[in-house]
Amino acid sequence: ATLDKQAISQEQIEKWHEQNYNALLLAGLRPINKTLKERALREVINYYTQNQDFLSRIKEAEVDVSVEKEDYIISGNIDLLMGEGDEFEILDFKTQKKPEKDSSLIDSYFKQLCLYAYILRERYNKPVRKMYIYWTSEDKRKDALMELQYSKDKIDEAAEHFDKIVKKIKERHFKVEQTRDTEKVCMECDFRFYCSKN
């Protein structure tokens, strides 16, 4: 509806949210509790009401992109592809609170968006002008919207980094070099309620 420039009511958003949730259940998603479902709906409505300027710039949503490398394929799914003319902006939703500036998560997400920009440039010859992360658990847009600095060099670095990871995988070099905070991992795990460690 947004792509067709139609007005959208809160009632329509609620209806689509319910339809989407039911479709995910039919696809095998584990049901979530009522509180989480209501929070998800609130975050969608919050995003919609605070970002009308973004909505008018949306070109496509849930865009599958890929590019063939010499011996593998990079693929991804861009949440929102925005922009005007031939220049693109990438927006990726993260369903959590915005982490601290020095968080390694931000660097990981930055590399993810750089890979998307690389794919758009290499496969579709489309330049990316801006990259954003939107932290949906933040109530205010000023806290939720994070613009990441676009740079051709950073895009190329992300692609090279991915090449190195693929090379390690192909060489069967799977050694874990950085240990995870297991308490945090366990708290975020879908199986935490069934696990004997909890």
FENHU-V367873 format. One line per field, one symbol per residue. ss: DSSP state (a for helix, b for strand, c for the rest). A space follows every 10 residues. Layout:
ss->???
This chain:
ss->ccccccccca aaaaaaaaaa aaaaaacccc cccaaaaaaa aaaaaaaaaa caaaaccbbb bbbbbbbbcc ccbbbbbbbb bbbbccbbbb bbbbcccccc cccaaaaaaa aaaaaaaaaa aaaacccbbb bbbbbccccc aaaabbbbcc caaaaaaaaa aaaaaaaaaa cccccccccc caaaaaaacc cccccccc
